[in-house]
Amino acid sequence: MTGIKVCQGAPSINHLLFADDSLLLLKTDTGSASQLQHILSLYEDCSGQTINKDKSSVMFSKNANANDKQHLMSVLELSVEARNEKYLGLPVYMGKSKEKTFAYLKDKVWRRVQGWKEKLLSKAGKEVLIKAVAQAIPSYAMSCFDLTKTLCDDISKMICRFWWAQQDDEKKIHWLSREKLTTRKDKGGLGFRDLHLFNIAMLARQGWRLLMNPESLCAQVLRDKYFPDGELVNATEKPGISYSWRSIVRGLDALKQGLIWRVGDGTLIDIWSDPWIPDGVTRRPITPRGNIVLTKVSELIDPVTGDWDKQLISEVFWEEDVNRILGIPIKHGMADLLAWHYDSKGIFSVKLAYHVLDDQRERESRKQQRESSSSSLQ
């Protein structure tokens, strides 16, 4: 049974098995259809179980021939072509308007919130429902697609209206800004999610999985289709790419803000453009390159001892860079590898990528100015 390839050179896939669902992929030709029917019949004879054709469906690509469709459906004994808008809870086809495509998520949240309004809930109860249910509804879709900032803001507005609504007269005075509600509790906020940043973080996590498991089936398919050179961190958005890959690339942009190279043999790390020095904001040397011909970190390692060439480093870099470089441990006998620079309690780089920290500093500066002006007036 001939499987499907997303491009020439990509692995051929003829089946994907999920927890309670099986997806079979084949070409619309007589041989593949007959072979699939033979496999299913053989399974029925051996197991004593019968395939439920009423719960089975077939879906064709847009360029499939009408005659081929009819022939394949007759061989497989299926009478109706499925035109599902969603599969496993996610949209199958992406239209031009992403807001319309993901509008079902907003409707889901709205229905939940409307049902809760009929109940008498304390603030603590509202908090639990918002965190455990309302903000969790779009999480699965967020791990695969960029839901757009507009849609995330619309969902956040619904949640905020529910949070501030009163049970008696439905007054909705918002006593605190949404930024304050999404601040961590140890920083004085309520710990609600900023849905857009959470969406980008989930997509960055998909990029991290591709980096850490380059031989997984998903990584192989995406690599052969979109970055055949194997350089995932250099992947960019291009015309004609799928929306799922476009979403992952947007997550990669945030992921790259927190990546750092761990030095092994140094052959993969560019001295001047790659992040490999743990200290500092950019994780790159502050020494200007000038006319220096050295390019790779491997050139800074003594080939005899396998340690840093102190004399060469002292001649090339400023003193601050020298101290930082000599403090980097070398993983002898290992290749260079990408790692995550921040610890689990650090600030995720998505906020750095979207200048949220700069906005917070600006707000704090304005607040201090107002306080100082008010105290001077007093």
Sequence and secondary structure as in RCSB ss.txt:
>XXXX:A:sequence
MTGIKVCQGAPSINHLLFADDSLLLLKTDTGSASQLQHILSLYEDCSGQTINKDKSSVMFSKNANANDKQHLMSV
LELSVEARNEKYLGLPVYMGKSKEKTFAYLKDKVWRRVQGWKEKLLSKAGKEVLIKAVAQAIPSYAMSCFDLTKT
LCDDISKMICRFWWAQQDDEKKIHWLSREKLTTRKDKGGLGFRDLHLFNIAMLARQGWRLLMNPESLCAQVLRDK
YFPDGELVNATEKPGISYSWRSIVRGLDALKQGLIWRVGDGTLIDIWSDPWIPDGVTRRPITPRGNIVLTKVSEL
IDPVTGDWDKQLISEVFWEEDVNRILGIPIKHGMADLLAWHYDSKGIFSVKLAYHVLDDQRERESRKQQRESSSS
SLQ
>XXXX:A:secstr
   B SSTTS  B EEE SS EEE   SSHHHHHHHHHHHHHHHHHHS    GGG  B   TT  HHHHHHHHHH
TT   B   SEETTEESS  S HHHHTHHHHHHHHHHHHHHTTS   HHHHHHHIIIIITTTTHHHHTTS   HH
HHHHHHHHHHHHHH  TTT      S HHHHTS GGGTS     HHHHHHHHHHHHHHHHHH TTSHHHHHHHHH
H TTS GGG    TT  HHHHHHHHHHHHHTTSEEEE SSSSS BTTTS   SSSSSSS  S  TT    BGGGG
B TTTSSB HHHHHHHS HHHHHHHHTS   TT   EEEE S TTS  HHHHHTTHHHHHHHHHHHHHHHHHHHH
HH 
